[in-house]
Amino acid sequence: MMIPDFFQSPEPINNIGLLKILLGLFFVLFATFVGVEIRLENDEED
């Protein structure tokens, strides 16, 4: 098994922090994608 010791940590705080980081990155990428889509739609109207 090549599971890092980080994931075997008995402290749930580390897992919650990792989850928040992943959700934050996903939200930033999603918001960026939506922003680009809206910008492209506005450019097409001109």
Summary of the structure (lengths in Angstrom):
residues: 46
radius of gyration: 18.3
end to end distance: 56.8
largest distance: 56.8
contacts: 76
relative contact order: 0.08
helix: 83%
strand: 0%
